[in-house]
Amino acid sequence: MPDISINTDFTTLRSMIVWLYEIINSLNFMLFVFFIIPFIITLAIMPHIIRKLKDNGFTAKDMYKSGLPEVAVNGGIIILLVSLFSVSVISLFYCNYIEPANYVIITVVTLFALFGILDDMIDIGRPAKLILLYYCSYSLIACNTATSVYMPFIGTTDLGILYIQLILPLYVPVVANLVNMHSGFNGMAPGLSLIILITLIAKTMIDGEILPVLYIVTLTGTLAGYWFFEKYPAKIFWGNIGALSVGAAIGSIIVVEGFLFSGFVMLIPHTVNFLLYIFWRINSRKYPVAKFGKINPDGTLEVPNALTLKWVLPYYFPMKEKRATDVMYILTIIFCAAGLFIPG
């Protein structure tokens, strides 16, 4: 007579294995893995990277601290490298889920990062910069076959070749430059970008189209880990490399998922910051160009004007750097919450 207890044990073990397999291959668990692995790696290696950068002289002064301490720079390259390493390792286990669009986005983000390095080395000039960044995002055309765009009060409109050849490849460099410009305080630019990316990922999950942008999930996990080291008081700055590559990631997920208008709403604070800058440049005789403000003995900010969004409140009210940064976070959260519920 067969041993019933042994058969029961095997049945239970098989059921547990099937249950674990189903969990591992579930979408939510996969997204968790794509986020948490780069997050942990970044937290683990950043202290060592910061020491190495400082030992090799890659530093810049923190202009809003007394004594102007030296802080490590070019942290953006770590965001890129960790996200690339993580997605390559994780994809070994989830290769069937990685859609081709992810590799196109990786190429675009990497090109923008390399452009950031080049921009730090030489003065390229604005006309050449615009042309080069246009072609850095040109490959995204392969990811988008639809040409219809949602417009408020109008509805869905088909823009045809205008969308594919002009709007799509220009949207990404515009977003990257908006991210690059809306910065200056400890952790502000990475924090704002993290808020926007999390909102865009949530919106993508609601629409059920997350597989084409799994790399963005990995990059967001890396950025979340990195933010802990650039938030106030900053131990590292991400530089043009970080701003342009993460900005390209934001622009890429927007155009791949068709979130042009909702993405624009999320980026309204960045756009307002840009418009203030344009006004400043037009009136440069009345408002001389100044890249940084100063810090008062009591720790409050002293800013030259209210023509940069982050300077508006400190210009009128006594405010320290951390509080001014928190206000920028809250403002972006409000517009991201609005953009989350706007049709794609």
N, C-alpha and C positions, 0 to 999 in steps of 0.2 A: 504494500500500500504506500503511495507517495507521501512524502512529508509535506503536509499542508502548510505548516508554518514557514518552510523554506520558500515555497511558491508565493506565499503572501508577502514575504520579505522582498523577493525579487519584483513583485508587482508594485509594491510601495516605492522601491528604489527607482524603478522605471518611471513611475508617475512623477517622482520628485525631479528626475532628470528632464523629463518633458516640460514640467512646470518651469524649471530654471531656464531651459532653452527658450521657452516662449517669452519669459521676462527679458532675457538678454537681447532677444530680437524684436522686442516691442519698441515702438517709436519713441516713447517717453524715456526709456532707459538709454536708448542710443543717443538721444539728444543730451542726456545727462552726462554720458561718457565723453561726448565731443566737447562739452563745456568744462567738466571737472578735471580732466587729465591736463590740459594746458594750464588751467588755473593753479593746480598743485605744483606743476613744474616751474611755473613763473615765480610763485612764492618761494620755492626752494632755492632757485639759482640767483635771484635778484641781489641779495646781499653780497655774494661773491662778484657778480658783474659790476656792481657799483664800486666796490673796492678796486677792481681791475681798471675801470675807467678813470678813477681818480689817480691811481698810481701812475697811469700813462698820460696824465695831463689833459684828459678830455673833460674839462670843467667849464662852468660859466658862473658868473656872480648872480646871486639871488637878490634882485634889486629892491625887494620889499621886506628885507630883514636888516636889522641894525648890524653894522659891521660888514655888510655885503659878503656873506660867506660863500665859499666856492661849492658848487653842486655839480655832480656828474651830469653829463649830457649825452645825447644820441641814444636815449633809451628806446626809441622807436624801432631800432634794428632788432632789439630783443623780442619785441612784440611780433615782428615779422618772422624771425627765425623759429621761435617757439611754436607759433601757430602752424608754420609749414612742417616742422618736425612732428608735431602732434597729429596733424591730419594724415601724414604719410604713415605713421605707425597705426593709428586707429583704423585707417582704411584697409589694413591687412585683414581685419576681422569683419569689416562691414563693406567690403569691396562692391557687393551687389547693390548697395544703396547710394553710392557716390555717382551722381549724374554728371554728364560732361560739362554742364554749366559751371560746376565747382572749379574745374581746371582752368576755365576761361577767367573766372574771377581771381583765381590765384595769380595768373599771369598779369592781369590788370593791376592788382594790388602790389605785386613785386615791381612792376615797371614804375609805378608811382613812387615807391620807396627808393628805387635807384635814381629816379629823377630828383628826389629830395636830397640824396647824397651829392648829386651833381650841382644842385642849386646852392648847396652849402660851400662847394669848392670854387665855383666861378659865377660871375654875374651873367646869366643867359640873356636877359632882356625880355620885356613883356611880350612882344610879338612872337619871338621864337618860343617862349614858354607856352603861349596859347596853342600854337601849332603842335608842339611836341606832346602836350598833355591830351590834345584831341586824339592823336594817334595812339597814345598810351591806352585809351579806353575804347579804341575802334573795334577791337576783337569782340566786344560785348554784343555787337550786331548779330553775331552767330547765335546768341542765346535768346534772341527776341524775334519772333515771326509775326506777332500781333502789332498792329499800328494804331489801335484804337486807344484813346485816352479819355478818362473821366474829367469833365470840367464842370465846376459848380454853375448852376442855373442853366446849363446848356445840355448836360448829359454826356453820353459817350460819343466821341467824335473820332472819325478815322482821319489821321493826318498823313497817311501814306508814306511816300519816300522822304518827306520832310522830317518825319519822326525818326526813321531809321538812320538817315545820313547826317542829320543836323542835331536834333534834340537829344537823341540817345547818347551819342559820344560826347556831346558838350555838357550834359547834365553832370556827369561824374567829375570832370575837372572843376566845374563851378562849385560843387559840393566840397571837394577837397580843399579848394582855396578858402571857402567860407569857414571850414573847420580850422584851417591854418591861421586865419586872421582873428578868430574869436578865441583868444588865449591871453596869457600874461600872468595870471595868478596861479599859485600852487595847485595842481590837480584839476584846474578848471576845464581845460580842453579835453583831457582824457575822460574826466567825469561826465561832461556833457555828451561826448561821443558814446560813452557806455550807456547812458540813459536812452539815447536815440536808437542804438543798436538793439538793446533789449526790447524796446517797443516795436521795432520793425520785425524782430524775430517772433514776438508774440502775435503780431498782425499776420505774419506769414503762416504761423501755426493755425490760426483761426481759419485762414483760407485753405489750409491743407496742402500747401505747396512748399514745404520746408526742405525737401530733398535736394533741389537745385542750389541751395545756399548753405549746405552743411559746413562748408569751410568758414562761412561767416560766424557760425555758432562757435567754432574752434577759436577764431580770432577774438570773439567777444569774451570767451573764457580767459584767454591770455590777457586781454586788456583789463579785465576785472582784477586779475592778480597783480598786474603792473600798477594799477591805480593806487593800491595801498602804499606804494613807494613814492608816488608823485603827489599824493594828497598832502595837505598842510600838516606839518612842515616838510617840504619836498626834500627827498634824498637824491632825486634824479629828474631831469627834464627829457621829454621825448624828442624835441627838435623837429626840423622839417621832415625828417624821415617818418616819424610817427604820425604827424599831422596829415601828411599827404597820403600815406598808405592807409590809415584808418579812415580818412575822409573818402578815399577811393572805395573802400569796403562799404561805407554807408551809401555812396552813390550807386554802387554796383547792385546792392540788394534792392534799392529803390527801382532801378530801371529793369532789372530781371523780373521782379515781381509785379511791375506795372503800378507802383505806388507814387506816381509823379506828383499828383496834387496833394495827397495825404503826407508824402514826404516833404513837400514844400511847406506845409503847415507846421510840421515838426521842426523845421529849420527856420521858422520865422524870426526867432531871436538872432540867429546867425545872419540872416538877411538884413535885419534892422541895423546890426552892427556894421555891416558892409555899407549900407546907405549913409550911416553917420560918418563913416570914413570918407566916402565920396564928397559929402558936404564939407568935411574938414579940408580935403585937398583943394576943393574949389575956392575955399576961403582961407588959404594958407597964409596970406598976408595978415589977416586978422587973428588967426589962430596958428602960431608957429608949430611946426612938426615936432613932436616929442614922443619917443617910444615908450618911456617909462615915467611913472610918477615918483613920489618920494614917500618916506615913512617918517611920521612925527615922533618925538620922544615918547609919547604915550602909546605908540604902536598903531595909531590910526593912519589912514592913507591920506596923502596930499597929492591930488591929481591935477594936471594942468587945465583940463576942461571937461565938459560932459559929452564929448564927441566920439567916445567909444562906449559901447553898452555897459561894459564892466565898470566904467568910471562914473556913470550917471548918478547913482545913489551916493557913492563916496564924495562926489563933488558938492552935494547939497547937505549931506548929513555925515557926522563923524562916524567912521566905520573902519573896522580892521579887515585885513585881507581875507581871513577865513569867513567872516560874515558876508562880505561882498561875494565870495565864491558860492556860498550856500544860497544866496539870493539868485544867482545865475542858474544853479541847479533847479531850484523851485520853478523858475520861469520856464525852463525847458521842459520840466515834468508836466506843466500845465498844457503846453502846446503839443507835447507827445500824447497826452491823454486825449486831446481833441482829435489829433491825427489818427489815433487808433481806431476811431469809430467812423472815419470818413471812408466812403467806398474806394476800392482800389482802382 
